[in-house]
Amino acid sequence: MIAKTAGRTAVVTGGASGIGRAIAERLAADGHRVAVLDLNPSGAAGYKADVTDRAQIDAALAEVRQDLGPVTILVNAAGRDGFKRFTKLSFEEWQRVVDVNLHGTFHCIQAALPDMLEAGWGRIVNISSSSTHSGQPFMAHYVAAKSGVNGLTKALALEFGPKGITVNAIPPSFIDTPMLRSAAERGLLGGTVEDHIERTPVRRVGLPEDIAAACSFFTSEEAGYVTGQILGVNGGRNT
Ligand SMILES: NC(=O)c1ccc[n+]([C@@H]2O[C@H](COP(=O)([O-])OP(=O)(O)OC[C@H]3O[C@@H](n4cnc5c(N)ncnc54)[C@H](O)[C@@H]3O)[C@@H](O)[C@H]2O)c1
């Protein structure tokens, strides 16, 4: 029997919008105390921080610890996309996308780990992207950064498994969020949302709640034997 515990303190980066917001709501419904870290936080449990800025992350986590206790669940959902032909991609644009998606994940994990090590228990979930399975034209910086997130997930799973900390990733595909709608409006999807539904085996657009459900499993007590896994939640678009 796996013992149930009382709620834990969970931090969700990018939790003010889209997938992150659904994850924050789901973890709260699961009984955890949830803090949202975001550039533009909203609501009482919001902490303002830019994930690319280590000092801001350290300060926000210090506040979270004081308000809600040690952080033993971390979900890295803050992300930034980018669309540019590779020959036109400046190093600054490359760096900004790598900074938010990969370096931001590095900072948040390193800042939260001491609490997990102290507790001998932790759950880390990184939201990457299905473009790491398939590649994606005009998104070289984003695909490279998110592939780095998958690699980081696997390496840390091995390093921290002995400490009771699991590290997993969810690469979403085609999830109905402001990021997706903005890409569709800018004509960057390669067709409309409806065209994509026709190309999706389960014949619907994904919902942020689909990602939140997988995240709820990964962060649960019962998922303690599941680590280093990359779980596609994509309606069968990548198998
Ligand atoms: N929507 C999709 O289909 C899809 C597909 C693949 C991957 N993803 C990934 O899922 C995650 C969530 O995406 P979404 O679609 O919900 O996007 P979204 O734009 O709705 O939400 C992203 C959130 O991250 C926050 N954020 C951005 N940069 C930040 C920074 N530097 N510091 C702190 N917060 C920051 C934003 O303020 C926003 O609240 C992202 O990592 C994204 O790359 C989404």
The ligand as an ORCA input file, in Angstrom:
! r2SCAN-3c Opt
* xyz 0 1
  N      -0.197     25.182    -26.360
  C       0.439     24.193    -26.979
  O      -0.086     23.544    -27.898
  C       1.831     23.807    -26.523
  C       2.482     22.846    -27.302
  C       3.763     22.457    -26.921
  C       4.351     22.991    -25.782
  N       3.697     23.929    -25.054
  C       4.389     24.439    -23.853
  O       3.496     24.446    -22.756
  C       3.856     25.497    -21.851
  C       2.632     26.365    -21.573
  O       2.218     26.930    -22.801
  P       0.796     27.625    -23.025
  O       0.349     27.214    -24.371
  O      -0.044     27.412    -21.835
  O       1.289     29.147    -23.145
  P       0.704     30.511    -22.552
  O       1.355     31.574    -23.379
  O      -0.787     30.468    -22.445
  O       1.307     30.541    -21.066
  C       2.676     30.700    -20.828
  C       2.843     31.382    -19.472
  O       4.262     31.466    -19.203
  C       4.522     32.754    -18.689
  N       5.903     33.133    -18.974
  C       6.461     33.345    -20.201
  N       7.750     33.700    -20.061
  C       8.018     33.729    -18.721
  C       9.154     34.037    -17.950
  N      10.303     34.427    -18.526
  N       9.072     33.947    -16.595
  C       7.912     33.584    -15.997
  N       6.794     33.288    -16.679
  C       6.838     33.358    -18.032
  C       3.544     33.691    -19.397
  O       3.348     34.903    -18.676
  C       2.278     32.807    -19.431
  O       1.487     32.986    -18.262
  C       4.999     26.260    -22.512
  O       6.228     25.793    -21.969
  C       4.883     25.875    -23.969
  O       6.107     25.986    -24.633
  C       2.447     24.355    -25.405
*
